[in-house]
Amino acid sequence: MELGVLKLLVYGLNFLFSFLGLSLEEGVMVNSKERDPDSSSEGGRRMRSLNQPPNVLFIVADDLENMMSVDISERLNHIYDMYSSWNDVSWHNSNINSPALESLAAEGVLLDQYYVMPTCTPSRVAMMTGKYPYKVGRQHMYIKPLMPAGLPVNVQIMPQYFKQAGYTTHAVGKWHLGFCHQNYTPTFRGFDTFYGFYLGSQDYFLHNKIYEGETGYDFRLNEEVLRGPEVEGKYSTDLFVN
């Protein structure tokens, strides 16, 4: 059964508040003045914090296809392993250095059996919409630089649901859901701000992409191309983190 994004968010919030020993209604809708009129007290601060919805952070590490982790003579025999990315994280392979991901994995829940689309755009479509990508026509492949395509604008996506719930929304890093028209881009799809690149990959320091012999620069702040000493020659991941 297809499960919409809104239902997923409600289930997630229910899980969070049940973990805290509260119901969703108690956690979000409680009136702190009725429960504790002294808002400066510890109890008042706790009630005030419960009035605020929790911060939600989604981190997507996609395209984990570590060709170097498989001997060249054995690659054809390891197609499944290569594309399942099992061996491309440090807690499965000591040759990989991914301390931040490993820390998140150690503190969270590890899923050892799961299913995902084989390329980045369909995976992002599924996450953003809560639908199988074929439901919105984006199941086949990633969006190439000159491809006039994107995630259909008549499909409501995750940040738009968050906006309806009163959140401010921000996207950092890779978009890869279309940019052939401004209406496909992040700040026209529910994100208040965007800092990153529209395409599927880029040079970490030059922030450009070479496609069919042509080189294009791809680094954005909201709708504007971002150039200058603050970003040029700087490592992308450091820029995103800082």
N, C-alpha and C positions, 0 to 999 in steps of 0.2 A: 504494500500500500504506500502510495506517495505521501510524504509528510512535508507540509509546507514549512517555510522558514519560521513563521510566527509561532507555530506549534512547537517547533524545536526550541525556540527561545523560551517559551513558557515552561516546557519540560525542564530545560536547563536551569531556569530560575527556581522552579519547584524543588529540584534536586539540591540546589545551593542552600535554600532556606530550610529544607528538611534536615540537611546536614547541620545547620545551626540550631535545630530544634524549633523552628518556626514554620508557620504556613506562609505561602506567598502573600496572602492577604495581610497577615500580621506583619510581614517583613516590609511590604511596600506601602500599605495603606494606613498603618497605625498612626493615630493622632498623638504626637508626643505631649501636647498640652494636657490631654486627658490622662495620659499615663504618668507623666512627670512634669509638673508645671515649672520646676526649676531647671531651665535649660542649661545652666552653668554647672550643674552637678554632674557626676560621673554617669548617673542613670539618664540624665537629660541628654548628655552628649551621645550616649549609646542609642537612645531613642531617635535622636536627630540623624545619626548615621544610618539607622534602619529606614528612615524616611527616604533616603537617597538610594536610587537603584545602584547595583554594583557596577564597577567598571568592568568592561568586557574587552579582552584582547585576543584577537585571532592571529596566530602566526602560521604562515604557510611556507614550508620548505619543499619546493617542488623540483622535479627533474633530477632526482637523486639517481643518476645512472653512472656509477663509477666504473668506467671501462678499464681503468688502470688496476682495479682490484682483482681482475680476472686475467690469467695468463692468456696470451694471444692464441696459443694452440688449443685452448679449451673454451674460447668464447662461444663458439657455435653450440657447444654442449651446455652452456650456462645462460642461454637466452632468458629463461624464466627467472633465474636468480638475478640476472643483471637488471631486468626491468622491474622486478619486484622491489629492488633497492634494499633488500635485506642486509646486504654486506656494505652498505654505503654510509653507515653511522658508526660512531666510535664504540658503542656498547655491543656491537656485533663484530667489529673489525678493528683490531688495535692499530692498524696502519692508517686509520682515518682519525683526524683530529677535529672533533666537533664538541668542545667542552660546554658551550651554551646549550645546545640541543640535549646533550647528555644530562646536564643538570635539570632541565625541564622534565626529561623522561624519568629521572630518579625521583622527582618530587610529585609526579603525576601518575597517570595510569598508562601503562604500556599495552598497546594492542598488537598481539603477535600474529593475528590472522585477520586480514581486512582486505577490502577490494577498492580499487581506485582506477580512474581512467589513465591510459598510458601516456598521455601528453598533458601539457600544462593548461591550455585554454579550456578544454572540456572539464578538467578537474576544478578549475576556478569557477566555471559556470555552475557546476553542481553545488559548490560551497555557497556561492552567492544567491542561488535561487532556491535551493532545497529540492531541486527537480533533477531527474535524469537528463543529461544534456540533449538527448534526442527529442525530448519534449519541446525544446526551444530551437532545434535545428543546429546545434553546435557540437555534435558528437564526433565529427570526423577527424579533425586535426587542429593544430594550433593556427593562429591567425598570422599570416606572413606580412612583411612590411607593406607591400603594395596591395594587399587584399582589401577590397571595399566591403568589409564585413565587421560584425561585432555582436555582442550580446543584445538581442532585440530590445529596443527601448520601451516597448509596451509590456515588458515583463518586470514586475517589481522585484527589487533585490534587497539583500540584507541591510545595507546602510539606510535604505528608505524606511524599512520597518523600525530600525532603531530611532530614526528621526521622529517617527510617529509616536514612539514611546518616550520622547523628550530628551534623547541623547544628542550630544554633539559627536560628530564622526570624522575620523581622520584615516587616510591611507598613506602608507609609506612603502616604497620599494617598487615592485613590478606590478603592472596593471594587466596587460595582455588580454584585454576583453574588447578591443577595438578602439580606433581613433580616426576613422575615415570621415567622421563628422563629429563636431563638438558634442553632440547629444550622446555619443557613445563613451565620452571620457568621464573620469571619476567624479569631478565636481558637478557634473550634470546628471550623475546617477545616485546622488544621495550623500556623497562625502563633502563635508564642509571644507576640507583642505586635502591637497595631494602633494606629495614630495617624492619624486621617483621618475620612472621611465615607462613609456607607453608600450614598448615592444617586448619581445620575449627574452631578449638577452642584450648585453652591452659590454663593452670594454670597461673593466673595473676602474681604470684611471682616466681614460680619455672620454668615457661616457658616450661612445659612438657605436655604431653597428655597420658592418660591411655586408651588403646583400647584392648579389649578382654584379659585383664589381663596383658598386656605388657605396659611398660612405655617408652616413647620416648621423647627426648629433641628436641625442635623445636623453635629455635630462630636464625635468619640469618642476616648477613650483606653481601649484594650481594650474591655470591655463597657460602660463608663460614659460618660454624656454629659459632655463637658468644657466647662465654662463658667468665666468669671472674667476678670480683667484680663490674664492671661497669653495669652489667645487672642482675646477679644472686641475687635473693632476692629483686629486685626492681620492683615496680608496672608497669605493661606493659604500661598502658595509660600514665603514667608520662614519660616513656622512649620515647614513640612515640611523645609526645608533645614537649619534650625538645631536 
